[in-house]
Amino acid sequence: MGPISGISGNPTIGKRKDLRYRWFIISLAIIITMTVSIYQYSWSLFAYNIREELDWSLAEISLAFTIFQLANFSQPFTGAIADAWGPKGVGIASALLVGLGFLLSSQVSSPGQLCLCFVIGGVGVGALTAIAVASGVKWFPDKMGLASGLTSFGYGAGTAVFNLMIQAFLGAFGFRLTFIYVGLIMLAILVPAALLFKYPPAGWNLAPAPLSSQVSGAVADYRAGEMLRSRQWFIIYFSFTFTISTVLTFAAQMKMIAHEFAIPQIYFDLLLILFPLGNGASRIFGGVIADWIGTEKTMVIFFALLGLSLLTLVSFGTSPFIFVVSVFLCALLGGSPFALYAAIIGDYFGVKYATTNIGITQTAKVWAGLISGWFVGFLVAQTGSYKIPLLIIAVCTLAAAFFSHPRLMKRPRPKGQAGS
């Protein structure tokens, strides 16, 4: 463990106290991401019931999911405020927006109203997610892969806790009362957590372990504009967009995909637990492996296997066993980008402006949401099958594996040197 500099008071006592406290903060971050993940990874349950009760088209309902991802464009702005003034005020306001989005959704009578509610909730979800993930990078510069994996684990695995409860609520009360009950639960969890949240003290400077690239030594802190001028960021953004489209497609459409492949209910119920658990475990698993062999190599392996899992699903998914295994593998591999890209942003561009930089990068979810929501729904309406969109996503994921190769993805040269 490297030295910590710039901490007021007795440095030894401060070091021990803050080293313990950072585990409390990351626990709060996991709780926050577990709770807000309901918007994304329980969406297919709500979408199915809304479609049944209100007889809206798949494209109309899927648009709300896409609009929710669009709300992630708020992350760079809320991230900049959190970097400048601390995460508590932004966190509390965002927690209120998350709950309000679900409470208002209980009253919708048109697709446009549902989209508006998910914009409100989406702004809160985006801000809280960026704060939680950035906290791992800021508090754990020595273990960025593990920390970003833990914080994003909650976002992937959280609905394993909530999905069966939500499905039971939907069956017993319908989607309107379920939105109210779940919205109140989210408020009860998120507001106290936001009140306790904070970033590390000034001067927190654990000596980082080499994470991704072959270059060692301290990493310069890049402002957003400097990051956006680098070649590496554009590769990251392109790859992030397509690799997360897999898990977002299942988040938005899994119940309808299972219906097309004629999967019995007992197998689908199993996936309601296995998918979020695999999605969450992927983030820790990927983060730990990235700390061990390097982030770029981990990306190549995970994304190549992810593309192959999708191709297996399309080809042999009518077998319930193969369907469950393939979807689980997609989750086990497809959740990793949320941890890997958060870690690589901190590794390549520093931690000082990490909330802003991660927030900008996570706007890739907007385009992934457009692909997994509206675009998939549109193609299904045109072709009558999910196979074509799943094939397109598989090919793009394999392309992301290629572009993530260490010969193409390298840490930017130190500031002031030619090239990038």
C-alpha positions in Angstrom: 0.0 0.0 0.0 1.5 3.3 -1.0 1.8 6.4 1.2 -0.9 8.9 1.7 0.1 12.5 1.6 -1.7 15.8 2.5 -4.0 14.5 5.2 -4.5 16.8 8.1 -3.7 15.8 11.7 -1.7 12.7 12.6 -1.0 11.1 9.3 -0.8 7.6 10.7 -4.2 7.9 12.5 -5.7 9.6 9.5 -4.5 6.9 7.2 -5.9 4.1 9.3 -9.2 5.9 9.8 -9.7 6.7 6.1 -8.6 3.3 4.9 -11.4 1.8 7.0 -13.9 4.5 6.1 -13.5 4.0 2.4 -15.0 0.5 2.7 -18.1 2.1 4.4 -18.4 4.5 1.5 -18.1 1.8 -1.1 -20.8 -0.2 0.7 -23.0 2.8 0.5 -22.2 3.1 -3.2 -23.2 -0.6 -3.7 -26.5 0.0 -1.9 -27.2 3.1 -4.1 -26.5 1.4 -7.4 -28.5 -1.7 -6.4 -31.5 0.5 -5.7 -31.4 2.7 -8.8 -30.8 -0.4 -11.1 -34.5 -1.1 -10.8 -35.1 1.5 -13.5 -33.0 -0.4 -16.0 -32.9 -4.0 -15.1 -36.5 -4.4 -13.9 -37.9 -2.5 -16.9 -38.9 -5.5 -18.9 -41.3 -6.6 -16.1 -43.0 -3.2 -16.1 -42.9 -3.0 -19.9 -44.7 -6.3 -20.2 -47.4 -5.3 -17.8 -47.9 -1.9 -19.3 -48.2 -3.4 -22.7 -50.8 -5.9 -21.5 -52.9 -3.4 -19.5 -52.8 -0.4 -21.8 -52.3 -2.1 -25.2 -49.5 0.2 -26.3 -47.1 -0.9 -29.1 -43.7 -2.4 -28.3 -42.0 0.6 -30.0 -44.0 3.1 -27.9 -43.1 1.4 -24.7 -39.4 0.8 -25.7 -39.1 4.5 -26.4 -39.4 5.2 -22.6 -36.4 3.0 -22.0 -34.5 4.9 -24.7 -35.5 8.2 -23.2 -34.4 7.0 -19.8 -30.9 6.4 -21.2 -31.0 9.8 -22.9 -31.3 11.4 -19.5 -27.8 10.2 -18.8 -26.6 13.2 -20.7 -27.0 14.9 -17.3 -24.1 13.0 -15.9 -21.3 15.4 -17.1 -23.0 18.4 -15.5 -24.0 16.7 -12.2 -20.5 15.1 -12.2 -18.8 18.5 -12.5 -20.9 19.9 -9.6 -20.0 16.8 -7.5 -16.3 17.2 -8.3 -16.4 20.9 -7.4 -18.7 20.9 -4.3 -18.9 17.3 -3.1 -21.4 14.6 -3.8 -23.9 15.1 -0.9 -26.1 17.9 -2.3 -26.2 16.3 -5.8 -26.9 12.9 -4.2 -29.9 14.1 -2.2 -31.5 15.9 -5.1 -30.9 12.9 -7.3 -32.4 10.5 -4.8 -35.6 12.6 -4.7 -35.8 12.6 -8.5 -35.4 8.8 -8.6 -38.3 8.3 -6.3 -40.4 11.0 -8.0 -40.0 9.4 -11.4 -41.6 6.2 -10.2 -44.4 7.9 -8.2 -45.4 10.0 -11.2 -45.2 6.9 -13.5 -48.1 5.4 -11.6 -50.4 8.1 -13.0 -49.5 8.0 -16.7 -52.1 7.7 -19.4 -49.9 8.1 -22.6 -46.5 7.0 -23.8 -45.4 10.6 -23.8 -46.2 11.0 -20.1 -44.3 7.8 -19.3 -41.2 9.1 -21.2 -41.3 12.4 -19.2 -41.4 10.4 -15.9 -38.5 8.4 -17.0 -36.6 11.5 -17.9 -37.1 12.8 -14.3 -36.0 9.5 -12.8 -33.2 9.0 -15.4 -31.5 12.3 -14.4 -31.4 11.1 -10.8 -30.3 7.6 -11.7 -27.5 8.9 -13.9 -26.2 11.3 -11.3 -26.2 8.8 -8.5 -24.6 6.2 -10.6 -21.8 8.5 -11.7 -21.2 9.6 -8.1 -21.1 6.0 -6.8 -18.8 4.7 -9.5 -16.5 7.8 -9.2 -16.3 7.3 -5.5 -14.6 3.9 -6.0 -12.1 5.4 -8.4 -11.4 8.3 -6.0 -11.2 6.3 -2.8 -9.3 3.3 -4.3 -6.7 4.6 -6.8 -4.6 1.6 -5.8 -7.4 -0.9 -6.7 -9.4 0.8 -9.5 -10.5 -2.4 -11.2 -11.8 -4.0 -8.0 -13.4 -0.7 -6.7 -15.2 0.1 -9.9 -16.3 -3.5 -10.1 -17.8 -3.4 -6.6 -19.7 -0.2 -7.2 -21.0 -1.2 -10.5 -21.8 -4.7 -9.1 -24.7 -3.2 -7.3 -26.2 -1.8 -10.5 -25.9 -5.2 -12.2 -27.0 -7.4 -9.4 -29.4 -5.2 -7.5 -32.5 -6.5 -9.2 -31.7 -10.1 -8.1 -33.0 -8.7 -4.7 -36.0 -6.8 -6.2 -37.2 -8.7 -9.3 -39.3 -11.4 -7.8 -40.8 -8.9 -5.4 -41.7 -6.6 -8.3 -43.1 -9.4 -10.4 -45.3 -10.4 -7.4 -46.4 -6.8 -6.9 -47.3 -6.5 -10.6 -49.3 -9.7 -10.5 -51.2 -8.7 -7.4 -51.6 -4.9 -7.8 -50.9 -4.0 -11.4 -48.2 -1.6 -12.6 -49.7 1.6 -11.1 -49.6 0.6 -7.5 -46.3 -1.2 -8.1 -44.7 2.0 -9.3 -45.9 3.7 -6.0 -44.7 1.0 -3.7 -41.3 0.6 -5.4 -40.9 4.4 -5.6 -41.4 4.7 -1.8 -38.9 1.9 -1.2 -36.3 3.6 -3.3 -36.8 6.9 -1.5 -36.4 5.2 1.9 -33.1 3.7 0.9 -31.5 6.4 -1.2 -32.1 9.6 0.8 -30.3 8.3 4.0 -27.5 6.9 1.9 -27.0 10.2 0.1 -26.8 12.0 3.4 -23.9 9.9 4.5 -22.0 10.0 1.2 -18.7 11.9 0.7 -15.5 11.9 -1.4 -12.0 11.4 0.1 -10.2 14.3 1.8 -7.9 16.7 0.0 -4.5 15.1 -0.6 -5.8 11.5 -0.6 -3.0 10.0 -2.7 -2.6 6.3 -2.4 0.3 5.1 -4.7 -1.6 3.5 -7.5 -0.8 0.0 -8.8 -0.2 -0.3 -12.5 -3.6 -1.2 -14.0 -3.9 -1.2 -17.7 -1.1 -0.3 -19.9 2.5 -0.9 -20.0 3.4 2.6 -18.9 4.1 3.0 -15.2 4.2 6.0 -13.0 1.8 8.7 -11.9 -1.1 9.5 -14.2 -1.8 13.2 -15.1 -5.2 14.5 -14.3 -7.0 15.3 -17.6 -9.9 17.8 -17.7 -12.8 16.8 -19.8 -11.7 18.8 -22.8 -8.3 17.3 -22.8 -9.8 13.8 -22.5 -12.1 14.4 -25.4 -9.2 15.3 -27.7 -7.5 11.9 -27.2 -7.7 9.1 -29.6 -8.2 6.6 -26.8 -11.4 8.2 -25.6 -13.1 7.7 -28.9 -12.2 4.0 -29.0 -13.5 3.7 -25.4 -16.7 5.5 -26.3 -17.4 3.4 -29.4 -16.7 0.1 -27.7 -18.6 1.0 -24.5 -21.7 1.8 -26.6 -21.9 -1.5 -28.3 -20.7 -3.8 -25.5 -23.4 -2.6 -23.1 -26.1 -2.9 -25.7 -26.3 -6.6 -24.9 -27.2 -6.3 -21.2 -29.5 -3.3 -22.0 -31.3 -5.3 -24.7 -32.0 -8.0 -22.2 -33.0 -5.4 -19.5 -35.5 -3.9 -21.9 -36.7 -6.9 -23.8 -35.9 -10.2 -22.0 -39.4 -11.2 -21.3 -40.4 -10.6 -24.9 -37.3 -12.4 -26.2 -38.2 -15.4 -23.9 -41.7 -15.4 -25.3 -40.4 -15.5 -28.9 -38.2 -18.5 -28.1 -41.1 -20.2 -26.3 -39.2 -20.5 -23.0 -41.3 -22.0 -20.2 -42.1 -19.7 -17.2 -40.0 -21.8 -14.8 -36.8 -21.1 -16.9 -37.7 -17.4 -17.2 -38.2 -17.1 -13.4 -34.7 -18.6 -13.0 -33.3 -16.0 -15.2 -34.9 -13.2 -13.1 -32.3 -14.2 -10.5 -29.5 -15.5 -12.6 -29.3 -12.6 -15.0 -28.8 -9.8 -12.4 -26.4 -12.0 -10.4 -24.3 -12.7 -13.5 -24.5 -9.1 -14.5 -23.3 -8.0 -11.1 -20.6 -10.7 -10.7 -19.3 -9.7 -14.2 -18.3 -6.3 -12.9 -16.3 -7.6 -9.9 -14.9 -10.6 -11.9 -13.9 -8.3 -14.8 -12.4 -5.7 -12.4 -10.3 -8.2 -10.5 -9.0 -9.8 -13.7 -8.2 -6.3 -15.1 -6.1 -5.6 -12.0 -4.3 -8.9 -12.7 -3.7 -9.0 -16.4 -4.5 -5.5 -17.6 -7.8 -3.8 -18.6 -7.2 -4.0 -22.3 -6.5 -7.7 -22.4 -9.6 -8.3 -20.2 -11.7 -6.4 -22.6 -10.6 -8.4 -25.6 -11.3 -11.7 -23.8 -14.7 -10.7 -22.3 -16.1 -9.0 -25.4 -15.1 -11.8 -27.8 -16.8 -14.3 -25.6 -19.8 -12.0 -25.2 -20.2 -11.8 -29.0 -20.0 -15.6 -29.3 -22.6 -16.1 -26.5 -25.0 -13.9 -28.4 -24.4 -15.9 -31.6 -25.1 -19.2 -29.7 -28.3 -17.8 -28.3 -29.5 -16.8 -31.8 -28.6 -20.2 -33.3 -29.7 -22.6 -30.5 -31.8 -20.5 -28.1 -35.0 -22.5 -28.7 -33.6 -25.0 -26.3 -34.6 -23.7 -22.8 -31.3 -25.0 -21.3 -29.2 -23.3 -24.0 -31.3 -20.1 -23.7 -30.8 -19.9 -20.0 -27.0 -20.6 -20.2 -26.5 -18.2 -23.1 -28.4 -15.3 -21.5 -26.5 -16.0 -18.2 -23.2 -15.9 -20.1 -24.2 -12.6 -21.8 -24.9 -11.2 -18.3 -21.7 -12.7 -16.8 -19.6 -11.1 -19.6 -21.7 -8.1 -20.6 -21.8 -6.3 -17.3 -18.0 -6.0 -17.2 -17.8 -2.9 -19.4 -19.4 -0.8 -16.6 -16.5 -1.6 -14.4 -13.7 -1.8 -17.0 -14.4 1.5 -18.6 -14.7 3.3 -15.2 -11.4 1.9 -14.2 -9.7 2.7 -17.5 -10.9 6.3 -17.4 -9.3 6.7 -14.0 -6.2 4.9 -15.2 -5.8 6.9 -18.4 -7.0 10.3 -17.4 -6.5 10.5 -13.6 -8.9 10.7 -10.7 -9.2 14.4 -9.9 -11.9 15.0 -12.5 -13.1 11.3 -12.5 -16.8 12.1 -11.8 -17.0 14.4 -14.8 -15.0 12.2 -17.1 -16.8 9.0 -16.2 -20.1 10.9 -16.5 -19.2 12.0 -20.0 -18.2 8.5 -21.0 -21.3 7.0 -19.6 -23.4 9.0 -21.9 -22.6 6.1 -24.3 -25.6 4.5 -22.5 -27.8 6.9 -24.4 -26.8 5.4 -27.7 -26.8 1.9 -26.3 -30.3 2.7 -25.0 -31.3 3.8 -28.4 -30.0 0.6 -29.9 -31.5 -1.7 -27.2 -34.8 0.1 -26.8 -36.2 1.9 -29.9 -34.0 0.4 -32.6 -34.5 -3.2 -31.4 -38.2 -2.6 -31.1 -38.3 -1.1 -34.6 -36.5 -4.0 -36.1 -38.7 -6.5 -34.3 -41.8 -4.7 -35.7 -40.3 -4.9 -39.2 -39.0 -8.5 -39.1 -41.2 -10.2 -36.5 -38.1 -11.6 -34.7 -35.4 -10.6 -32.2 -32.8 -12.6 -34.1 -31.7 -9.8 -36.5 -31.0 -7.1 -33.9 -29.2 -9.7 -31.7 -27.0 -10.6 -34.6 -26.2 -7.0 -35.3 -25.2 -6.4 -31.6 -23.1 -9.6 -31.6 -21.1 -8.4 -34.6 -20.6 -4.9 -33.1 -19.4 -6.5 -29.8 -16.8 -8.6 -31.7 -15.6 -5.4 -33.3 -15.3 -3.8 -29.9 -13.1 -6.7 -28.8 -10.8 -6.0 -31.8 -10.5 -2.3 -31.1 -9.7 -3.0 -27.4 -6.5 -4.9 -28.3 -3.5 -3.4 -26.4 -1.9 -2.4 -29.7 -4.8 -0.1 -30.3 -5.7 0.9 -26.7 -2.8 2.4 -24.8 -2.6 5.0 -22.1 -2.1 8.5 -23.6 1.4 9.9 -23.7 2.2 12.2 -20.8 0.9 15.8 -21.3 3.3 17.9 -23.4 4.6 15.0 -25.4 3.7 14.5 -29.1 1.1 12.0 -30.1 -1.5 10.4 -27.9 
